Amino acid sequence: MEKLEELEQQPFSTGVVFGDVNGLKKENDENGHVAGDRLLRRAAAAMRDFWGDDCVYRAGGDEFVALVSDICECTFYRKFQEFYDMMKGKADISVAYGAEWAADGKSLLAAFSRADRKMYEDKKTFYLQSAGAEY
């Protein structure tokens, strides 16, 4: 939240990527919290490896956010699609994502909310395709 507040004061653009681990409750229930923690670490590592250590934050629980500063809209969405496709190709981890771009700090909070909503839409799609699993 501190980084978000800092970026809200800036005149440059920011891309926002929300990620939420799918199936964490099931992993914890079936294999224990140590296995769930490993799943969280893999999700965070994937985001850090792609977006950079200085851009990725834990938003709480099983949610992570990447705040990519000073990036043009076209480049951000192209990179997000590359990241999304890469992650959807992984068999050992499933994460729901949502992304939005903000032209400047004044529009960042709205982009943050839209990215969060898109992530939950992606999560809903995952669980509907998984035949009604709980989330």
A tleap script that builds the chain and sets N, CA, C and O, in Angstrom:
source leaprc.protein.ff14SB
mol = sequence {
  NMET GLU LYS LEU GLU GLU LEU GLU GLN GLN
  PRO PHE SER THR GLY VAL VAL PHE GLY ASP
  VAL ASN GLY LEU LYS LYS GLU ASN ASP GLU
  ASN GLY HIE VAL ALA GLY ASP ARG LEU LEU
  ARG ARG ALA ALA ALA ALA MET ARG ASP PHE
  TRP GLY ASP ASP CYS VAL TYR ARG ALA GLY
  GLY ASP GLU PHE VAL ALA LEU VAL SER ASP
  ILE CYS GLU CYS THR PHE TYR ARG LYS PHE
  GLN GLU PHE TYR ASP MET MET LYS GLY LYS
  ALA ASP ILE SER VAL ALA TYR GLY ALA GLU
  TRP ALA ALA ASP GLY LYS SER LEU LEU ALA
  ALA PHE SER ARG ALA ASP ARG LYS MET TYR
  GLU ASP LYS LYS THR PHE TYR LEU GLN SER
  ALA GLY ALA GLU CTYR
}
set mol.1.N position { 0.826 -1.197 0.000 }
set mol.1.CA position { 0.000 0.000 0.000 }
set mol.1.C position { 0.867 1.257 0.000 }
set mol.1.O position { 0.503 2.275 -0.589 }
set mol.2.N position { 2.022 1.172 0.670 }
set mol.2.CA position { 2.921 2.330 0.671 }
set mol.2.C position { 3.411 2.641 -0.745 }
set mol.2.O position { 3.461 3.805 -1.145 }
set mol.3.N position { 3.773 1.603 -1.500 }
set mol.3.CA position { 4.250 1.807 -2.864 }
set mol.3.C position { 3.134 2.368 -3.728 }
set mol.3.O position { 3.380 3.241 -4.559 }
set mol.4.N position { 1.925 1.888 -3.550 }
set mol.4.CA position { 0.781 2.399 -4.300 }
set mol.4.C position { 0.580 3.883 -4.006 }
set mol.4.O position { 0.370 4.671 -4.928 }
set mol.5.N position { 0.642 4.267 -2.751 }
set mol.5.CA position { 0.497 5.672 -2.381 }
set mol.5.C position { 1.613 6.521 -2.987 }
set mol.5.O position { 1.379 7.648 -3.421 }
set mol.6.N position { 2.817 5.974 -3.012 }
set mol.6.CA position { 3.946 6.694 -3.612 }
set mol.6.C position { 3.714 6.896 -5.116 }
set mol.6.O position { 3.933 7.988 -5.639 }
set mol.7.N position { 3.273 5.845 -5.799 }
set mol.7.CA position { 3.062 5.929 -7.248 }
set mol.7.C position { 1.888 6.837 -7.613 }
set mol.7.O position { 1.868 7.419 -8.698 }
set mol.8.N position { 0.913 6.961 -6.715 }
set mol.8.CA position { -0.227 7.848 -6.971 }
set mol.8.C position { 0.212 9.302 -7.121 }
set mol.8.O position { -0.479 10.093 -7.762 }
set mol.9.N position { 1.353 9.659 -6.539 }
set mol.9.CA position { 1.855 11.033 -6.589 }
set mol.9.C position { 2.726 11.292 -7.821 }
set mol.9.O position { 3.164 12.422 -8.041 }
set mol.10.N position { 2.977 10.263 -8.617 }
set mol.10.CA position { 3.893 10.383 -9.749 }
set mol.10.C position { 3.151 10.692 -11.055 }
set mol.10.O position { 1.992 10.310 -11.216 }
set mol.11.N position { 3.816 11.381 -11.983 }
set mol.11.CA position { 3.180 11.734 -13.248 }
set mol.11.C position { 3.307 10.649 -14.326 }
set mol.11.O position { 2.757 10.803 -15.417 }
set mol.12.N position { 4.017 9.562 -14.038 }
set mol.12.CA position { 4.257 8.559 -15.075 }
set mol.12.C position { 3.291 7.376 -14.970 }
set mol.12.O position { 2.600 7.199 -13.967 }
set mol.13.N position { 3.264 6.585 -16.027 }
set mol.13.CA position { 2.345 5.452 -16.122 }
set mol.13.C position { 2.805 4.277 -15.269 }
set mol.13.O position { 3.982 4.155 -14.928 }
set mol.14.N position { 1.848 3.416 -14.935 }
set mol.14.CA position { 2.127 2.210 -14.164 }
set mol.14.C position { 1.213 1.101 -14.641 }
set mol.14.O position { 0.010 1.303 -14.808 }
set mol.15.N position { 1.782 -0.068 -14.858 }
set mol.15.CA position { 0.993 -1.263 -15.138 }
set mol.15.C position { 0.774 -2.024 -13.843 }
set mol.15.O position { 1.688 -2.147 -13.027 }
set mol.16.N position { -0.434 -2.536 -13.652 }
set mol.16.CA position { -0.796 -3.265 -12.438 }
set mol.16.C position { -1.170 -4.690 -12.824 }
set mol.16.O position { -2.020 -4.901 -13.690 }
set mol.17.N position { -0.536 -5.668 -12.182 }
set mol.17.CA position { -0.871 -7.073 -12.400 }
set mol.17.C position { -1.205 -7.696 -11.056 }
set mol.17.O position { -0.360 -7.751 -10.163 }
set mol.18.N position { -2.436 -8.162 -10.913 }
set mol.18.CA position { -2.851 -8.887 -9.721 }
set mol.18.C position { -2.776 -10.371 -10.001 }
set mol.18.O position { -3.144 -10.816 -11.088 }
set mol.19.N position { -2.303 -11.145 -9.034 }
set mol.19.CA position { -2.290 -12.596 -9.133 }
set mol.19.C position { -2.825 -13.208 -7.854 }
set mol.19.O position { -2.532 -12.728 -6.759 }
set mol.20.N position { -3.613 -14.271 -7.989 }
set mol.20.CA position { -4.200 -14.966 -6.846 }
set mol.20.C position { -4.069 -16.463 -7.116 }
set mol.20.O position { -4.551 -16.955 -8.136 }
set mol.21.N position { -3.426 -17.182 -6.215 }
set mol.21.CA position { -3.163 -18.609 -6.399 }
set mol.21.C position { -4.471 -19.388 -6.373 }
set mol.21.O position { -5.264 -19.262 -5.439 }
set mol.22.N position { -4.685 -20.189 -7.398 }
set mol.22.CA position { -5.850 -21.073 -7.452 }
set mol.22.C position { -5.546 -22.355 -6.684 }
set mol.22.O position { -4.440 -22.889 -6.762 }
set mol.23.N position { -6.529 -22.840 -5.949 }
set mol.23.CA position { -6.411 -24.138 -5.300 }
set mol.23.C position { -5.593 -24.171 -4.031 }
set mol.23.O position { -5.206 -25.252 -3.586 }
set mol.24.N position { -5.315 -23.023 -3.430 }
set mol.24.CA position { -4.498 -23.020 -2.213 }
set mol.24.C position { -5.194 -23.748 -1.068 }
set mol.24.O position { -4.558 -24.520 -0.350 }
set mol.25.N position { -6.473 -23.515 -0.892 }
set mol.25.CA position { -7.214 -24.192 0.185 }
set mol.25.C position { -7.152 -25.704 0.010 }
set mol.25.O position { -6.910 -26.436 0.970 }
set mol.26.N position { -7.369 -26.163 -1.203 }
set mol.26.CA position { -7.320 -27.604 -1.483 }
set mol.26.C position { -5.919 -28.152 -1.207 }
set mol.26.O position { -5.771 -29.219 -0.612 }
set mol.27.N position { -4.893 -27.417 -1.642 }
set mol.27.CA position { -3.515 -27.844 -1.393 }
set mol.27.C position { -3.242 -27.943 0.101 }
set mol.27.O position { -2.662 -28.924 0.567 }
set mol.28.N position { -3.660 -26.929 0.850 }
set mol.28.CA position { -3.475 -26.945 2.305 }
set mol.28.C position { -4.226 -28.112 2.947 }
set mol.28.O position { -3.686 -28.802 3.811 }
set mol.29.N position { -5.474 -28.328 2.521 }
set mol.29.CA position { -6.295 -29.392 3.099 }
set mol.29.C position { -5.749 -30.777 2.787 }
set mol.29.O position { -5.727 -31.650 3.654 }
set mol.30.N position { -5.310 -30.978 1.553 }
set mol.30.CA position { -4.879 -32.310 1.123 }
set mol.30.C position { -3.425 -32.618 1.444 }
set mol.30.O position { -3.082 -33.771 1.707 }
set mol.31.N position { -2.563 -31.604 1.425 }
set mol.31.CA position { -1.123 -31.858 1.559 }
set mol.31.C position { -0.462 -31.082 2.689 }
set mol.31.O position { 0.742 -31.216 2.906 }
set mol.32.N position { -1.224 -30.279 3.407 }
set mol.32.CA position { -0.682 -29.542 4.536 }
set mol.32.C position { -0.233 -28.134 4.175 }
set mol.32.O position { -0.045 -27.801 3.005 }
set mol.33.N position { -0.066 -27.325 5.201 }
set mol.33.CA position { 0.275 -25.926 5.007 }
set mol.33.C position { 1.691 -25.725 4.478 }
set mol.33.O position { 1.976 -24.707 3.849 }
set mol.34.N position { 2.571 -26.673 4.723 }
set mol.34.CA position { 3.919 -26.562 4.171 }
set mol.34.C position { 3.849 -26.625 2.649 }
set mol.34.O position { 4.531 -25.868 1.958 }
set mol.35.N position { 3.022 -27.529 2.132 }
set mol.35.CA position { 2.835 -27.627 0.676 }
set mol.35.C position { 2.178 -26.354 0.140 }
set mol.35.O position { 2.551 -25.867 -0.927 }
set mol.36.N position { 1.214 -25.818 0.868 }
set mol.36.CA position { 0.576 -24.565 0.469 }
set mol.36.C position { 1.559 -23.413 0.439 }
set mol.36.O position { 1.515 -22.576 -0.463 }
set mol.37.N position { 2.443 -23.366 1.416 }
set mol.37.CA position { 3.473 -22.323 1.449 }
set mol.37.C position { 4.419 -22.447 0.256 }
set mol.37.O position { 4.850 -21.440 -0.307 }
set mol.38.N position { 4.742 -23.689 -0.128 }
set mol.38.CA position { 5.590 -23.884 -1.314 }
set mol.38.C position { 4.889 -23.365 -2.561 }
set mol.38.O position { 5.527 -22.773 -3.432 }
set mol.39.N position { 3.588 -23.582 -2.652 }
set mol.39.CA position { 2.802 -23.089 -3.786 }
set mol.39.C position { 2.843 -21.560 -3.838 }
set mol.39.O position { 3.015 -20.976 -4.908 }
set mol.40.N position { 2.685 -20.919 -2.687 }
set mol.40.CA position { 2.764 -19.454 -2.615 }
set mol.40.C position { 4.138 -18.949 -3.043 }
set mol.40.O position { 4.243 -17.960 -3.769 }
set mol.41.N position { 5.187 -19.629 -2.593 }
set mol.41.CA position { 6.547 -19.207 -2.962 }
set mol.41.C position { 6.788 -19.355 -4.459 }
set mol.41.O position { 7.453 -18.517 -5.069 }
set mol.42.N position { 6.247 -20.426 -5.058 }
set mol.42.CA position { 6.418 -20.605 -6.514 }
set mol.42.C position { 5.691 -19.506 -7.277 }
set mol.42.O position { 6.212 -18.988 -8.264 }
set mol.43.N position { 4.495 -19.148 -6.827 }
set mol.43.CA position { 3.737 -18.084 -7.494 }
set mol.43.C position { 4.475 -16.754 -7.387 }
set mol.43.O position { 4.589 -16.025 -8.373 }
set mol.44.N position { 4.973 -16.438 -6.208 }
set mol.44.CA position { 5.715 -15.187 -6.016 }
set mol.44.C position { 6.990 -15.186 -6.837 }
set mol.44.O position { 7.333 -14.170 -7.441 }
set mol.45.N position { 7.696 -16.299 -6.869 }
set mol.45.CA position { 8.944 -16.388 -7.627 }
set mol.45.C position { 8.696 -16.188 -9.118 }
set mol.45.O position { 9.478 -15.522 -9.796 }
set mol.46.N position { 7.617 -16.762 -9.626 }
set mol.46.CA position { 7.302 -16.602 -11.050 }
set mol.46.C position { 7.064 -15.135 -11.386 }
set mol.46.O position { 7.532 -14.643 -12.413 }
set mol.47.N position { 6.336 -14.441 -10.520 }
set mol.47.CA position { 6.089 -13.016 -10.763 }
set mol.47.C position { 7.381 -12.211 -10.658 }
set mol.47.O position { 7.642 -11.346 -11.494 }
set mol.48.N position { 8.188 -12.492 -9.638 }
set mol.48.CA position { 9.454 -11.761 -9.471 }
set mol.48.C position { 10.404 -12.029 -10.629 }
set mol.48.O position { 11.064 -11.111 -11.116 }
set mol.49.N position { 10.477 -13.287 -11.075 }
set mol.49.CA position { 11.376 -13.628 -12.178 }
set mol.49.C position { 10.995 -12.878 -13.448 }
set mol.49.O position { 11.870 -12.466 -14.209 }
set mol.50.N position { 9.705 -12.699 -13.683 }
set mol.50.CA position { 9.268 -12.044 -14.900 }
set mol.50.C position { 9.273 -10.519 -14.774 }
set mol.50.O position { 9.819 -9.825 -15.631 }
set mol.51.N position { 8.671 -10.006 -13.719 }
set mol.51.CA position { 8.476 -8.554 -13.574 }
set mol.51.C position { 9.613 -7.862 -12.831 }
set mol.51.O position { 9.773 -6.648 -12.958 }
set mol.52.N position { 10.409 -8.604 -12.057 }
set mol.52.CA position { 11.524 -8.020 -11.313 }
set mol.52.C position { 11.225 -7.951 -9.826 }
set mol.52.O position { 10.091 -7.704 -9.414 }
set mol.53.N position { 12.259 -8.174 -9.030 }
set mol.53.CA position { 12.122 -8.172 -7.568 }
set mol.53.C position { 11.547 -6.871 -7.024 }
set mol.53.O position { 10.781 -6.881 -6.061 }
set mol.54.N position { 11.910 -5.764 -7.633 }
set mol.54.CA position { 11.508 -4.463 -7.105 }
set mol.54.C position { 10.071 -4.086 -7.477 }
set mol.54.O position { 9.583 -3.037 -7.056 }
set mol.55.N position { 9.393 -4.921 -8.257 }
set mol.55.CA position { 8.027 -4.603 -8.715 }
set mol.55.C position { 6.941 -5.441 -8.047 }
set mol.55.O position { 5.765 -5.086 -8.129 }
set mol.56.N position { 7.298 -6.531 -7.395 }
set mol.56.CA position { 6.305 -7.495 -6.917 }
set mol.56.C position { 6.145 -7.400 -5.405 }
set mol.56.O position { 7.118 -7.329 -4.655 }
set mol.57.N position { 4.870 -7.401 -4.982 }
set mol.57.CA position { 4.527 -7.272 -3.567 }
set mol.57.C position { 3.465 -8.304 -3.216 }
set mol.57.O position { 2.650 -8.679 -4.059 }
set mol.58.N position { 3.478 -8.754 -1.985 }
set mol.58.CA position { 2.404 -9.620 -1.504 }
set mol.58.C position { 1.281 -8.709 -1.032 }
set mol.58.O position { 1.472 -7.868 -0.154 }
set mol.59.N position { 0.119 -8.890 -1.624 }
set mol.59.CA position { -1.031 -8.056 -1.278 }
set mol.59.C position { -1.775 -8.627 -0.080 }
set mol.59.O position { -2.620 -7.951 0.507 }
set mol.60.N position { -1.468 -9.855 0.283 }
set mol.60.CA position { -2.105 -10.499 1.420 }
set mol.60.C position { -2.556 -11.890 1.047 }
set mol.60.O position { -2.902 -12.148 -0.106 }
set mol.61.N position { -2.555 -12.794 2.018 }
set mol.61.CA position { -3.022 -14.152 1.769 }
set mol.61.C position { -2.311 -14.786 0.595 }
set mol.61.O position { -1.091 -14.951 0.602 }
set mol.62.N position { -3.092 -15.141 -0.415 }
set mol.62.CA position { -2.527 -15.772 -1.606 }
set mol.62.C position { -2.541 -14.829 -2.800 }
set mol.62.O position { -2.550 -15.275 -3.947 }
set mol.63.N position { -2.543 -13.522 -2.533 }
set mol.63.CA position { -2.567 -12.515 -3.597 }
set mol.63.C position { -1.243 -11.767 -3.673 }
set mol.63.O position { -0.626 -11.424 -2.665 }
set mol.64.N position { -0.835 -11.531 -4.925 }
set mol.64.CA position { 0.380 -10.782 -5.213 }
set mol.64.C position { 0.050 -9.709 -6.230 }
set mol.64.O position { -0.898 -9.842 -7.003 }
set mol.65.N position { 0.838 -8.643 -6.224 }
set mol.65.CA position { 0.639 -7.577 -7.199 }
set mol.65.C position { 2.000 -7.130 -7.732 }
set mol.65.O position { 2.964 -6.984 -6.980 }
set mol.66.N position { 2.052 -6.919 -9.037 }
set mol.66.CA position { 3.229 -6.321 -9.659 }
set mol.66.C position { 2.844 -4.901 -10.062 }
set mol.66.O position { 1.815 -4.692 -10.704 }
set mol.67.N position { 3.665 -3.935 -9.687 }
set mol.67.CA position { 3.478 -2.534 -10.055 }
set mol.67.C position { 4.652 -2.151 -10.953 }
set mol.67.O position { 5.771 -1.941 -10.483 }
set mol.68.N position { 4.376 -2.066 -12.243 }
set mol.68.CA position { 5.412 -1.861 -13.250 }
set mol.68.C position { 5.377 -0.397 -13.679 }
set mol.68.O position { 4.487 0.021 -14.420 }
set mol.69.N position { 6.337 0.364 -13.215 }
set mol.69.CA position { 6.344 1.813 -13.429 }
set mol.69.C position { 6.941 2.212 -14.760 }
set mol.69.O position { 7.791 1.527 -15.329 }
set mol.70.N position { 6.453 3.367 -15.240 }
set mol.70.CA position { 7.021 4.036 -16.406 }
set mol.70.C position { 7.094 3.108 -17.620 }
set mol.70.O position { 8.157 2.919 -18.211 }
set mol.71.N position { 5.952 2.537 -17.976 }
set mol.71.CA position { 5.862 1.625 -19.107 }
set mol.71.C position { 4.710 2.085 -19.996 }
set mol.71.O position { 3.665 2.499 -19.494 }
set mol.72.N position { 4.896 2.013 -21.298 }
set mol.72.CA position { 3.811 2.435 -22.191 }
set mol.72.C position { 2.734 1.342 -22.231 }
set mol.72.O position { 2.999 0.170 -21.960 }
set mol.73.N position { 1.539 1.756 -22.569 }
set mol.73.CA position { 0.389 0.855 -22.529 }
set mol.73.C position { 0.582 -0.373 -23.419 }
set mol.73.O position { 0.345 -1.500 -22.982 }
set mol.74.N position { 1.000 -0.165 -24.635 }
set mol.74.CA position { 1.175 -1.263 -25.591 }
set mol.74.C position { 2.206 -2.279 -25.085 }
set mol.74.O position { 1.974 -3.487 -25.133 }
set mol.75.N position { 3.324 -1.782 -24.611 }
set mol.75.CA position { 4.374 -2.665 -24.089 }
set mol.75.C position { 3.886 -3.420 -22.871 }
set mol.75.O position { 4.157 -4.612 -22.731 }
set mol.76.N position { 3.169 -2.740 -21.985 }
set mol.76.CA position { 2.672 -3.406 -20.785 }
set mol.76.C position { 1.735 -4.559 -21.139 }
set mol.76.O position { 1.911 -5.669 -20.637 }
set mol.77.N position { 0.753 -4.316 -21.987 }
set mol.77.CA position { -0.200 -5.376 -22.314 }
set mol.77.C position { 0.449 -6.509 -23.113 }
set mol.77.O position { 0.059 -7.667 -22.969 }
set mol.78.N position { 1.424 -6.186 -23.945 }
set mol.78.CA position { 2.148 -7.231 -24.672 }
set mol.78.C position { 2.922 -8.106 -23.687 }
set mol.78.O position { 2.893 -9.333 -23.784 }
set mol.79.N position { 3.612 -7.473 -22.742 }
set mol.79.CA position { 4.363 -8.229 -21.733 }
set mol.79.C position { 3.418 -9.020 -20.833 }
set mol.79.O position { 3.721 -10.155 -20.466 }
set mol.80.N position { 2.279 -8.432 -20.474 }
set mol.80.CA position { 1.339 -9.167 -19.637 }
set mol.80.C position { 0.835 -10.411 -20.367 }
set mol.80.O position { 0.735 -11.481 -19.768 }
set mol.81.N position { 0.517 -10.278 -21.654 }
set mol.81.CA position { 0.034 -11.443 -22.402 }
set mol.81.C position { 1.109 -12.529 -22.467 }
set mol.81.O position { 0.806 -13.717 -22.351 }
set mol.82.N position { 2.353 -12.121 -22.649 }
set mol.82.CA position { 3.473 -13.074 -22.640 }
set mol.82.C position { 3.556 -13.783 -21.293 }
set mol.82.O position { 3.712 -15.002 -21.239 }
set mol.83.N position { 3.453 -13.025 -20.214 }
set mol.83.CA position { 3.495 -13.589 -18.864 }
set mol.83.C position { 2.308 -14.521 -18.628 }
set mol.83.O position { 2.474 -15.627 -18.113 }
set mol.84.N position { 1.117 -14.073 -19.004 }
set mol.84.CA position { -0.100 -14.859 -18.801 }
set mol.84.C position { 0.000 -16.193 -19.535 }
set mol.84.O position { -0.297 -17.241 -18.962 }
set mol.85.N position { 0.412 -16.158 -20.782 }
set mol.85.CA position { 0.543 -17.383 -21.571 }
set mol.85.C position { 1.583 -18.320 -20.965 }
set mol.85.O position { 1.377 -19.532 -20.917 }
set mol.86.N position { 2.696 -17.757 -20.504 }
set mol.86.CA position { 3.733 -18.564 -19.877 }
set mol.86.C position { 3.182 -19.266 -18.631 }
set mol.86.O position { 3.403 -20.460 -18.432 }
set mol.87.N position { 2.467 -18.511 -17.800 }
set mol.87.CA position { 1.945 -19.084 -16.561 }
set mol.87.C position { 0.842 -20.116 -16.819 }
set mol.87.O position { 0.761 -21.119 -16.110 }
set mol.88.N position { 0.011 -19.888 -17.804 }
set mol.88.CA position { -1.050 -20.850 -18.114 }
set mol.88.C position { -0.462 -22.159 -18.640 }
set mol.88.O position { -1.121 -23.198 -18.592 }
set mol.89.N position { 0.766 -22.113 -19.138 }
set mol.89.CA position { 1.433 -23.308 -19.633 }
set mol.89.C position { 2.090 -24.144 -18.544 }
set mol.89.O position { 2.588 -25.235 -18.821 }
set mol.90.N position { 2.098 -23.655 -17.324 }
set mol.90.CA position { 2.723 -24.384 -16.217 }
set mol.90.C position { 1.739 -25.396 -15.637 }
set mol.90.O position { 0.596 -25.060 -15.330 }
set mol.91.N position { 2.193 -26.626 -15.494 }
set mol.91.CA position { 1.333 -27.689 -14.967 }
set mol.91.C position { 1.346 -27.742 -13.439 }
set mol.91.O position { 0.421 -28.283 -12.834 }
set mol.92.N position { 2.382 -27.189 -12.810 }
set mol.92.CA position { 2.540 -27.344 -11.363 }
set mol.92.C position { 1.961 -26.199 -10.544 }
set mol.92.O position { 2.014 -26.228 -9.315 }
set mol.93.N position { 1.413 -25.198 -11.211 }
set mol.93.CA position { 0.862 -24.056 -10.478 }
set mol.93.C position { -0.216 -23.398 -11.324 }
set mol.93.O position { -0.101 -23.308 -12.547 }
set mol.94.N position { -1.261 -22.940 -10.653 }
set mol.94.CA position { -2.334 -22.225 -11.339 }
set mol.94.C position { -2.595 -20.926 -10.577 }
set mol.94.O position { -2.831 -20.928 -9.369 }
set mol.95.N position { -2.546 -19.836 -11.308 }
set mol.95.CA position { -2.761 -18.526 -10.705 }
set mol.95.C position { -3.718 -17.745 -11.592 }
set mol.95.O position { -3.576 -17.745 -12.815 }
set mol.96.N position { -4.684 -17.085 -10.985 }
set mol.96.CA position { -5.591 -16.194 -11.711 }
set mol.96.C position { -4.944 -14.818 -11.767 }
set mol.96.O position { -4.342 -14.366 -10.793 }
set mol.97.N position { -5.073 -14.144 -12.928 }
set mol.97.CA position { -4.447 -12.848 -13.105 }
set mol.97.C position { -5.421 -11.826 -13.660 }
set mol.97.O position { -6.382 -12.164 -14.350 }
set mol.98.N position { -5.154 -10.576 -13.345 }
set mol.98.CA position { -5.841 -9.443 -13.937 }
set mol.98.C position { -4.844 -8.323 -14.102 }
set mol.98.O position { -3.981 -8.120 -13.247 }
set mol.99.N position { -4.957 -7.587 -15.206 }
set mol.99.CA position { -3.996 -6.518 -15.472 }
set mol.99.C position { -4.703 -5.267 -15.959 }
set mol.99.O position { -5.709 -5.338 -16.665 }
set mol.100.N position { -4.170 -4.135 -15.576 }
set mol.100.CA position { -4.659 -2.827 -16.020 }
set mol.100.C position { -3.481 -1.875 -16.068 }
set mol.100.O position { -2.505 -2.020 -15.333 }
set mol.101.N position { -3.597 -0.904 -16.948 }
set mol.101.CA position { -2.571 0.114 -17.112 }
set mol.101.C position { -3.146 1.454 -16.691 }
set mol.101.O position { -4.301 1.760 -16.988 }
set mol.102.N position { -2.349 2.247 -16.003 }
set mol.102.CA position { -2.752 3.594 -15.586 }
set mol.102.C position { -1.812 4.603 -16.242 }
set mol.102.O position { -0.591 4.461 -16.175 }
set mol.103.N position { -2.380 5.602 -16.866 }
set mol.103.CA position { -1.587 6.611 -17.578 }
set mol.103.C position { -0.734 7.448 -16.629 }
set mol.103.O position { 0.335 7.931 -17.001 }
set mol.104.N position { -1.221 7.614 -15.391 }
set mol.104.CA position { -0.489 8.400 -14.405 }
set mol.104.C position { -0.978 8.023 -13.011 }
set mol.104.O position { -1.892 7.214 -12.851 }
set mol.105.N position { -0.351 8.625 -12.017 }
set mol.105.CA position { -0.691 8.309 -10.637 }
set mol.105.C position { -2.129 8.601 -10.269 }
set mol.105.O position { -2.704 7.921 -9.419 }
set mol.106.N position { -2.720 9.612 -10.904 }
set mol.106.CA position { -4.102 9.978 -10.583 }
set mol.106.C position { -5.093 8.895 -10.979 }
set mol.106.O position { -6.159 8.778 -10.375 }
set mol.107.N position { -4.753 8.106 -11.988 }
set mol.107.CA position { -5.656 7.043 -12.445 }
set mol.107.C position { -5.257 5.664 -11.918 }
set mol.107.O position { -5.858 4.655 -12.286 }
set mol.108.N position { -4.248 5.626 -11.060 }
set mol.108.CA position { -3.714 4.351 -10.582 }
set mol.108.C position { -4.687 3.582 -9.689 }
set mol.108.O position { -4.824 2.368 -9.841 }
set mol.109.N position { -5.348 4.245 -8.783 }
set mol.109.CA position { -6.250 3.544 -7.865 }
set mol.109.C position { -7.392 2.871 -8.625 }
set mol.109.O position { -7.780 1.751 -8.295 }
set mol.110.N position { -7.932 3.548 -9.639 }
set mol.110.CA position { -8.993 2.956 -10.454 }
set mol.110.C position { -8.457 1.751 -11.226 }
set mol.110.O position { -9.142 0.734 -11.335 }
set mol.111.N position { -7.244 1.853 -11.759 }
set mol.111.CA position { -6.635 0.728 -12.475 }
set mol.111.C position { -6.384 -0.437 -11.521 }
set mol.111.O position { -6.566 -1.596 -11.895 }
set mol.112.N position { -5.976 -0.141 -10.315 }
set mol.112.CA position { -5.744 -1.146 -9.274 }
set mol.112.C position { -7.033 -1.935 -9.035 }
set mol.112.O position { -7.009 -3.165 -8.976 }
set mol.113.N position { -8.147 -1.231 -8.900 }
set mol.113.CA position { -9.447 -1.880 -8.664 }
set mol.113.C position { -9.887 -2.714 -9.865 }
set mol.113.O position { -10.407 -3.817 -9.694 }
set mol.114.N position { -9.684 -2.195 -11.079 }
set mol.114.CA position { -10.068 -2.939 -12.284 }
set mol.114.C position { -9.228 -4.205 -12.441 }
set mol.114.O position { -9.753 -5.253 -12.817 }
set mol.115.N position { -7.933 -4.116 -12.158 }
set mol.115.CA position { -7.065 -5.289 -12.247 }
set mol.115.C position { -7.497 -6.347 -11.244 }
set mol.115.O position { -7.498 -7.539 -11.554 }
set mol.116.N position { -7.861 -5.919 -10.056 }
set mol.116.CA position { -8.344 -6.842 -9.021 }
set mol.116.C position { -9.623 -7.533 -9.487 }
set mol.116.O position { -9.761 -8.745 -9.320 }
set mol.117.N position { -10.558 -6.786 -10.069 }
set mol.117.CA position { -11.808 -7.382 -10.576 }
set mol.117.C position { -11.532 -8.379 -11.696 }
set mol.117.O position { -12.130 -9.455 -11.738 }
set mol.118.N position { -10.633 -8.023 -12.596 }
set mol.118.CA position { -10.290 -8.929 -13.698 }
set mol.118.C position { -9.658 -10.217 -13.176 }
set mol.118.O position { -9.913 -11.298 -13.707 }
set mol.119.N position { -8.839 -10.100 -12.141 }
set mol.119.CA position { -8.232 -11.272 -11.540 }
set mol.119.C position { -9.311 -12.192 -10.976 }
set mol.119.O position { -9.237 -13.409 -11.145 }
set mol.120.N position { -10.308 -11.623 -10.311 }
set mol.120.CA position { -11.385 -12.459 -9.769 }
set mol.120.C position { -12.243 -13.062 -10.867 }
set mol.120.O position { -12.785 -14.153 -10.685 }
set mol.121.N position { -12.386 -12.385 -12.008 }
set mol.121.CA position { -13.085 -12.976 -13.148 }
set mol.121.C position { -12.298 -14.179 -13.678 }
set mol.121.O position { -12.882 -15.212 -14.008 }
set mol.122.N position { -10.976 -14.040 -13.759 }
set mol.122.CA position { -10.130 -15.144 -14.203 }
set mol.122.C position { -10.220 -16.305 -13.218 }
set mol.122.O position { -10.258 -17.466 -13.625 }
set mol.123.N position { -10.255 -15.994 -11.933 }
set mol.123.CA position { -10.366 -17.022 -10.896 }
set mol.123.C position { -11.703 -17.750 -11.014 }
set mol.123.O position { -11.761 -18.974 -10.899 }
set mol.124.N position { -12.763 -17.002 -11.240 }
set mol.124.CA position { -14.092 -17.604 -11.397 }
set mol.124.C position { -14.103 -18.558 -12.587 }
set mol.124.O position { -14.648 -19.657 -12.498 }
set mol.125.N position { -13.509 -18.146 -13.687 }
set mol.125.CA position { -13.426 -18.998 -14.876 }
set mol.125.C position { -12.672 -20.286 -14.558 }
set mol.125.O position { -13.093 -21.368 -14.969 }
set mol.126.N position { -11.567 -20.179 -13.832 }
set mol.126.CA position { -10.793 -21.371 -13.453 }
set mol.126.C position { -11.668 -22.353 -12.686 }
set mol.126.O position { -11.688 -23.544 -12.999 }
set mol.127.N position { -12.388 -21.862 -11.686 }
set mol.127.CA position { -13.174 -22.763 -10.848 }
set mol.127.C position { -14.399 -23.304 -11.582 }
set mol.127.O position { -14.812 -24.434 -11.324 }
set mol.128.N position { -14.978 -22.539 -12.474 }
set mol.128.CA position { -16.078 -23.061 -13.277 }
set mol.128.C position { -15.585 -24.186 -14.188 }
set mol.128.O position { -16.275 -25.187 -14.380 }
set mol.129.N position { -14.395 -24.013 -14.741 }
set mol.129.CA position { -13.818 -25.047 -15.592 }
set mol.129.C position { -13.360 -26.253 -14.789 }
set mol.129.O position { -13.225 -27.348 -15.335 }
set mol.130.N position { -13.122 -26.065 -13.505 }
set mol.130.CA position { -12.695 -27.153 -12.638 }
set mol.130.C position { -13.878 -27.859 -11.990 }
set mol.130.O position { -13.741 -28.487 -10.940 }
set mol.131.N position { -15.038 -27.749 -12.626 }
set mol.131.CA position { -16.250 -28.459 -12.198 }
set mol.131.C position { -16.702 -28.091 -10.791 }
set mol.131.O position { -17.005 -28.964 -9.977 }
set mol.132.N position { -16.745 -26.790 -10.511 }
set mol.132.CA position { -17.356 -26.334 -9.278 }
set mol.132.C position { -16.521 -26.485 -8.033 }
set mol.132.O position { -17.083 -26.527 -6.938 }
set mol.133.N position { -15.204 -26.569 -8.138 }
set mol.133.CA position { -14.366 -26.652 -6.939 }
set mol.133.C position { -14.572 -25.397 -6.092 }
set mol.133.O position { -14.872 -24.326 -6.620 }
set mol.134.N position { -14.409 -25.537 -4.778 }
set mol.134.CA position { -14.584 -24.396 -3.870 }
set mol.134.C position { -13.424 -23.431 -3.993 }
set mol.134.O position { -12.292 -23.826 -4.273 }
set mol.135.N position { -13.727 -22.147 -3.777 }
set mol.135.CA position { -12.671 -21.133 -3.666 }
set mol.135.C position { -12.961 -20.165 -2.626 }
set mol.135.O position { -12.174 -19.246 -2.401 }
savepdb mol mol.pdb
quit
